[in-house]
Amino acid sequence: MTDPTTAATSTTVRVAAVQASGRPFDPSGAIEEIDRHTRTASAAGAQLVLLPEAYVGGYPWGLAFGTAVGGRSEAGRRAFGRYWASAVDVPGPEIDALGAIARETGVYLCVGVIERDSTFSGGTLFCTLLYFGADGTLLGKHRKLKPTAAERLVWGEGDGSTLTTIDAPFGRVGGLICWENYMPLARTAMYGKGVQIYLAPTADARERWQSTLQHIALEGRCFVIGCNQYVHRSMYPDDLEIADELESWPETLSAGGSAIYGPLGEELGAPLWNEEGIVYADLDMSAIARSRFDFDVVGHYARPDVFKLLVDETPHPPVG
């Protein structure tokens, strides 16, 4: 854990990446952890607090839900039903609880959740990042555009209407989830929105993920907050019906790696491994302009006469 004792000055903003222990299939337990960690971060002076991808509801490391090409098992369907029941509605009571945490601590709170589609089918889940203001208001959400590999078994795809940014007193905040950050056009769309504090909640605990976070910081000339969970197999429910699917997986499912980088790629909050904790950094927002002196990806270093990016930000409901 980085040292939280030095308070941010009036020219900086203190941010916190919370590397919480996993609470899969346990939304109430996850919200209790968010409350505990957010109060700790707020007491240390943090004004912006980020929780990992899919924290409320859980990232299902190692689970196939009884699926193989051409077949599904009944046990897998029941496990998916349990996972679906662990997801949250937006709006809903869990959202009210998260808003209350933001309001009571006075922080901008950004949380990864598994969201039920409560508008149309009711059967689809989304991997979603929620943005709460310091007054507890839900300011916006981003649904992951492209679930990766086997994530497609359990999550639907978001559309361009949730390429969200929010304006906080200390700067513009936005970001993408996990391997969306490998999508160059999605990153460019976020840079075009003027993101200054770029959020990259993830489930990727490889050391090489740090190079991705550092590259985004250098490319976007922005601050980047990477945030992951610390999870091991024993954190799954004891009565999980498809627990045998985990037998070939290591005990530690996610070692973490939460970290914070500056707009010249400098490490501001060192990666945290193999434990829960909070990574803090004090961001000097004036550094962004200085960093863009020689490279501004959507400014003087762009070539709009050669390249154009068209982004469809209209909602695309399945039923008109």
C-alpha positions in Angstrom: 0.0 0.0 0.0 1.3 3.4 -0.9 1.8 6.0 1.9 -1.5 7.9 2.5 -0.2 10.3 5.0 0.9 13.2 2.9 -2.1 15.4 2.1 -2.7 16.7 -1.4 -2.1 20.4 -1.9 -4.7 22.8 -3.4 -3.0 22.4 -6.9 -3.4 18.6 -6.8 -6.1 16.0 -6.5 -5.6 12.8 -4.5 -6.9 9.7 -6.1 -7.2 6.1 -4.9 -7.3 2.7 -6.6 -8.9 0.2 -4.3 -7.5 -3.3 -4.7 -10.3 -5.0 -2.8 -10.5 -8.7 -2.0 -13.1 -10.5 -4.2 -16.7 -11.0 -3.2 -18.0 -13.0 -6.1 -21.7 -13.9 -6.1 -22.1 -11.6 -3.0 -23.2 -8.1 -3.9 -24.0 -7.1 -0.3 -20.6 -8.2 0.8 -19.0 -6.3 -2.0 -20.8 -3.1 -1.1 -19.7 -3.5 2.5 -16.1 -3.8 1.3 -16.6 -0.7 -0.9 -17.9 1.2 2.1 -15.0 0.2 4.2 -12.3 1.0 1.7 -13.9 4.2 0.5 -14.1 5.6 4.1 -10.4 4.7 4.5 -9.5 6.5 1.2 -11.6 9.5 2.1 -10.0 9.8 5.5 -6.6 9.8 3.7 -7.7 12.7 1.5 -8.8 11.0 -1.6 -11.3 12.9 -3.8 -11.7 10.2 -6.5 -11.9 6.5 -5.6 -11.9 3.7 -8.2 -13.0 0.1 -7.6 -12.2 -2.8 -10.1 -14.0 -4.2 -13.0 -17.0 -6.3 -12.2 -16.5 -5.9 -8.4 -20.2 -5.9 -7.4 -21.5 -9.2 -8.8 -18.0 -10.6 -9.4 -15.6 -11.4 -12.2 -16.1 -15.1 -12.8 -12.4 -16.3 -13.1 -12.2 -19.9 -14.1 -15.9 -20.6 -14.7 -17.3 -21.9 -17.9 -20.9 -22.3 -16.6 -21.1 -25.8 -18.0 -20.5 -24.7 -21.5 -18.7 -26.4 -24.4 -19.1 -25.8 -28.1 -22.5 -27.4 -28.9 -23.6 -28.0 -25.4 -24.7 -26.5 -22.0 -25.2 -28.3 -18.7 -28.1 -27.8 -16.4 -25.7 -27.2 -13.5 -24.1 -24.5 -15.6 -27.5 -22.9 -16.3 -28.3 -22.9 -12.5 -24.9 -21.3 -11.8 -25.6 -18.6 -14.4 -29.0 -18.1 -12.7 -27.1 -17.5 -9.5 -24.7 -15.2 -11.1 -27.6 -13.3 -12.7 -29.2 -13.0 -9.3 -26.0 -11.5 -8.0 -26.1 -8.7 -10.5 -27.6 -5.3 -9.9 -30.3 -3.2 -11.5 -29.5 0.4 -12.5 -31.2 2.1 -10.9 -31.9 -0.1 -7.9 -31.2 -0.6 -4.2 -27.5 -1.4 -4.6 -27.1 1.8 -6.6 -28.8 3.8 -3.9 -26.3 2.2 -1.4 -23.3 3.1 -3.5 -24.6 6.6 -3.9 -24.9 6.9 -0.2 -21.3 5.8 0.3 -20.2 8.6 -2.1 -22.4 11.2 -0.4 -21.3 10.3 3.1 -17.6 10.3 2.2 -17.7 13.2 -0.2 -15.8 11.5 -2.9 -16.3 10.8 -6.6 -16.8 7.1 -6.6 -16.4 4.9 -9.6 -17.3 1.2 -9.3 -17.3 -1.8 -11.6 -20.6 -3.8 -11.4 -22.4 -6.6 -13.2 -25.6 -4.9 -14.5 -28.8 -6.7 -15.4 -30.6 -5.4 -18.4 -33.8 -4.3 -16.6 -35.1 -2.3 -19.6 -35.6 -5.0 -22.3 -34.9 -8.7 -22.1 -34.1 -9.0 -18.4 -31.8 -11.9 -19.3 -28.7 -10.1 -20.4 -25.9 -9.0 -18.2 -23.4 -6.1 -18.9 -20.0 -5.4 -17.4 -20.5 -1.8 -16.4 -18.6 1.1 -14.8 -20.7 3.5 -12.7 -19.7 7.1 -11.9 -21.1 8.7 -8.7 -20.7 12.4 -7.8 -19.6 13.5 -4.4 -23.2 14.3 -3.6 -24.2 10.7 -4.3 -25.8 11.3 -7.7 -25.3 8.6 -10.3 -23.6 10.8 -13.0 -23.2 8.2 -15.7 -22.3 4.6 -16.7 -20.2 2.9 -19.3 -21.1 -0.6 -20.6 -18.1 -2.7 -21.8 -18.3 -2.6 -25.6 -16.7 -6.0 -26.3 -16.5 -8.8 -23.8 -13.3 -10.8 -24.2 -13.2 -14.4 -25.1 -15.3 -16.5 -22.7 -16.7 -13.3 -21.2 -19.0 -13.4 -24.2 -20.8 -16.4 -22.7 -22.1 -14.3 -19.8 -22.1 -10.6 -20.8 -23.7 -8.7 -23.6 -22.1 -5.8 -25.6 -22.6 -2.1 -24.8 -23.2 0.5 -27.4 -21.6 3.9 -28.1 -24.2 5.8 -26.0 -22.2 5.0 -22.8 -18.8 6.3 -23.8 -19.1 8.3 -20.7 -17.0 11.2 -19.3 -17.8 13.3 -16.2 -16.6 16.7 -15.3 -15.4 16.9 -11.7 -14.0 20.1 -10.1 -10.5 18.7 -10.5 -10.8 17.5 -14.1 -12.5 15.4 -16.7 -12.8 11.7 -15.8 -13.6 8.8 -18.1 -12.1 5.5 -19.3 -12.5 2.0 -20.6 -12.8 -1.5 -19.1 -10.0 -4.1 -19.3 -9.2 -5.2 -22.8 -11.3 -2.4 -24.4 -8.1 -0.5 -23.7 -6.5 -2.6 -26.5 -9.0 -1.1 -29.0 -7.2 1.9 -30.6 -10.3 3.5 -31.9 -12.1 3.3 -28.5 -9.1 4.9 -26.8 -9.1 7.7 -29.5 -12.8 8.3 -28.9 -12.0 8.8 -25.2 -9.1 11.1 -25.9 -11.3 13.1 -28.2 -13.6 13.7 -25.2 -10.8 15.4 -23.4 -10.2 12.8 -20.7 -7.6 14.0 -18.1 -8.0 11.2 -15.5 -8.4 7.9 -17.4 -9.8 5.0 -15.5 -8.8 1.5 -16.5 -10.5 -1.0 -14.2 -9.5 -4.5 -15.2 -9.3 -8.2 -14.4 -5.9 -8.6 -16.0 -3.3 -9.3 -13.4 -0.4 -10.0 -15.8 2.7 -7.9 -15.2 2.7 -6.9 -18.9 -0.6 -5.1 -18.3 1.4 -2.4 -16.6 2.9 -1.6 -20.1 -0.6 -1.0 -21.4 -1.4 1.4 -18.6 1.9 3.2 -19.1 1.3 3.4 -22.9 -2.2 4.9 -22.5 -0.7 7.6 -20.2 2.0 8.4 -22.7 -0.4 8.3 -25.7 -3.2 10.2 -24.1 -1.0 12.5 -22.1 -3.3 11.9 -19.2 -3.3 10.3 -15.7 -4.2 6.6 -15.7 -5.6 4.7 -12.8 -5.4 0.9 -13.2 -7.5 -1.1 -10.7 -7.9 -4.8 -10.2 -9.1 -7.2 -7.5 -7.2 -9.6 -5.3 -8.9 -12.9 -5.6 -8.2 -16.5 -4.7 -10.3 -19.7 -5.1 -11.5 -19.8 -1.5 -13.4 -16.5 -2.0 -16.0 -18.3 -4.2 -19.1 -19.6 -2.3 -18.5 -23.0 -0.7 -21.7 -24.4 -2.3 -20.9 -23.3 -5.8 -22.3 -26.1 -8.0 -19.7 -25.8 -10.7 -16.7 -25.4 -8.4 -15.0 -28.4 -10.1 -14.4 -26.1 -13.1 -11.7 -24.3 -10.9 -9.7 -27.5 -10.3 -7.1 -26.7 -13.0 -6.7 -23.1 -11.9 -4.1 -21.8 -9.4 -5.2 -20.9 -5.9 -4.6 -17.2 -6.7 -7.0 -16.2 -9.5 -6.0 -12.5 -9.5 -2.8 -11.1 -7.9 -4.0 -7.5 -8.5 -1.5 -5.0 -10.0 -3.5 -1.8 -9.3 -1.3 1.2 -10.2 -1.3 4.8 -11.2 0.7 6.5 -13.9 1.3 10.1 -14.9 1.0 11.8 -18.3 4.7 11.2 -19.2 4.3 7.5 -18.3 5.9 8.0 -14.8 4.9 5.6 -12.0 3.0 7.6 -9.4 1.5 4.7 -7.5 3.5 1.4 -7.7 1.7 -1.8 -8.6 0.2 -3.6 -5.6 0.5 -7.4 -5.7 -0.9 -10.4 -3.8 -2.8 -8.5 -1.2 -5.8 -6.2 -0.8 -5.0 -2.5 -0.2 -5.2 1.0 -1.7 -2.8 2.7 -4.1 -2.8 6.5 -3.7 -1.3 9.3 -5.8 -1.5 13.1 -5.8 -2.0 14.3 -9.3 -0.7 17.7 -10.4 -3.3 18.5 -13.0 -1.1 21.3 -14.5 1.3 18.5 -15.6 -1.1 17.6 -18.4 -0.5 20.8 -20.4 3.2 20.5 -19.9 3.2 16.9 -21.1 1.3 17.9 -24.3 4.0 20.4 -25.3 5.5 17.9 -27.7 2.7 15.4 -28.2 -1.1 16.0 -28.2 -2.8 13.0 -29.7 -6.0 14.8 -30.7 -4.5 18.2 -31.0 -1.3 19.4 -32.8 -0.1 15.8 -33.3 -3.3 14.8 -35.1 -3.7 14.8 -38.9 -7.4 15.4 -39.5 -6.7 15.9 -43.1 -5.6 12.3 -43.3 -7.5 10.5 -40.5 -11.0 10.8 -39.3 -12.8 8.8 -36.6 -16.6 8.6 -36.6 -18.3 7.4 -33.4 -21.9 6.5 -33.2 -23.1 7.5 -29.7 -26.8 6.9 -30.3 -28.5 4.2 -28.2 -29.2 1.0 -30.1 -32.0 -0.7 -28.2 -32.9 -4.2 -29.5 -36.6 -3.2 -29.8 -37.5 0.2 -31.0 
